[in-house]
């Protein structure tokens, strides 16, 4: 289905998802996802399903405090593909396995996401940011 409504609906879905992220509303984020959502973690492996995504959110909440700013949302005409570009403003709260030691360092990091949408839900979320840039910021 190609219509302005499909694009508008996709952007509205992403707007709800990222508003929930910024509000720390993990339940709201999960409501935007399909049950079998595929999550491609930046420089990591794909995890599948809402339960795995909820585990990821718990891990992120323990290690990081982040807010997204300058969010730009885009979607294909048919509403099945979308992207988001934003700037992550964060604090590194607890050491994440395999990464430098955390002591509350702050960082500002451009990032983006590519998404697939099926049945009005996010079916795939692929995240990208520059890990070397993040590491340089937290190591000093």
Buried (B, 14 or more C-beta within 10 A) or exposed (E): EEEEEBBEBBBBBBBBBBBBBEEEBBEBBBEBBBEEBBBBEBEEEEBEBBEBBBEBBEEBBEBBBBBBEEBEBBBBEEBBBBBBBBEBBBBBBEEBEEBBEBEEBEBEBEBBBBBBBEEEBBBBBBBBBEEEEBEEBBEE
